[in-house]
Amino acid sequence: MPNTATIQSLPEDQLLSPGATLLYGQYTIERHLIDGGFGMTYLARDSLDRRVVIKECFPSSICQRVDGEVRPTETDNQEQFQCVIRNFLREALRLAKLEHPNVVGVHQVFQENNTAYIAMEYIQGVDLITVLEREPERLTNRLITKLLHDTLNALDYVHAQGMLHRDISPDNLLLDINDKVTMIDFGAAREEARKSSRALSTLLAVKEGYSPQEFYVQDSVQDMSSDLYSVAATFYHLVTGEAPPESQKRLAALTSDEADPYVPLAGGKWPFDRPFLDAIDRALSLSRGERIRSVEEWLTLLDAKPDAVANIPELEPEAELPDSRLEAVISSLVADTNRYLTAAVPDTAIQTTDTTDDSAEQEDDPPQLVDIFGNPIQDLEAWLKDQDRQSEKHSRRKRPEVAEIRHEIETKEPETPMMAAADETVEEQAPRSGLSRMLNSLVKRRGRSAATGQN
């Protein structure tokens, strides 16, 4: 059964009581299983006395149960509540069309009690978190390898239908007594609902360690590599016994000129072959551009011979990135995270755009650096000097308290996507940004390299 230890249950009067019936008596509730931001899940029996799982659309932060019906807590929440229900139904109907042995089946979708419901296949099994905690000896290397292949094949089928899962984690993969894995609890509906209103963003479940950095940014680009990041994080957990570092903490470390807290599996002594470990490391790249792009690519890597990946350079956790790779990572992350931001920048940071044909440029030219607003940086040294001047000005001012920044963000509708965890890093920022220090380090290293070449 699903793991119920990680989510606090709602008061009893907000739950469907045992014995309650739905759809004219076709389903009878046996007991409550789990509740989350967008819905509550129950164990039930149908009219043929078969066990089923019932998921009720219940966005608990904006609704409540009154005399058996689900109603918005405030009149102002009515539009948002209806939006959640519409998206719940839309995604439920899409899920009902999925037919794969490793994807939970949907029996019926219906509306009742002023909300919506999904009747799903009951999986007699336990989630992978529970297996890892209670039966770790069951997760042999062979079984973990099999589970990865089965999970990837199921996800490939989902992606082929034009869908993303968006909530893959060990507690959303159930293992039955025959070691068959089943993917449950798709998060696509909550993603679409979030886009309709900023107030709904609190309902989006972002799981620390399993969610890529783009899941923390409103209206960010999410693609197949986003799901693959979550798959990699899940199997990193199965291999090591713990989830990888949260993507936001990794991003903060990188921009603060610190080592990435993520420790690559390929550099450790884990009892798996190199292609298996290397693929997980690649899929867990912070930058979407550096990740595995599709299930097909991942499976190809798994089938590769060990010597086929032997020439891939290993980067120790404390080692400095090569200049070109560091530039590419910084530019890719900035572009991914801030593609929707627009703002005025100092004159020294902007160069006149060259409208001439650049087709004659060599293909191996270094990637274009950009600032935090996505504007190209042509004169790096001039840009750094300007950043220093700006930092000195700001350092003379009193920095606002975190509470004041949070209040400003919450009371003013932003015109551009905001980082969900921005307020957590304000107090940690030095007068000069980590990105500036990092780029300055690049300038110095290039200067040393040029001097060496002249000698």
GIHU-V717837 format. One record per helix or strand of 3 or more residues. SS is the DSSP state (H for helix, E for strand). FROM is the first residue (numbers start at 0). LEN is the number of residues. If there is no record, write none. Layout:
# GIHU-V717837
SS	FROM	LEN
SS	FROM	LEN
This chain:
# GIHU-V717837
H	11	3
E	26	9
E	38	8
E	50	7
E	62	4
E	68	4
H	74	22
E	105	7
E	114	7
E	124	3
H	127	7
H	135	3
H	140	20
H	169	3
E	172	4
E	180	3
H	187	9
H	197	6
H	212	4
H	223	17
H	246	9
H	264	3
H	273	10
H	287	3
H	294	8
H	305	3
H	322	15
H	346	3
H	379	16
H	401	10
H	421	7
H	433	21
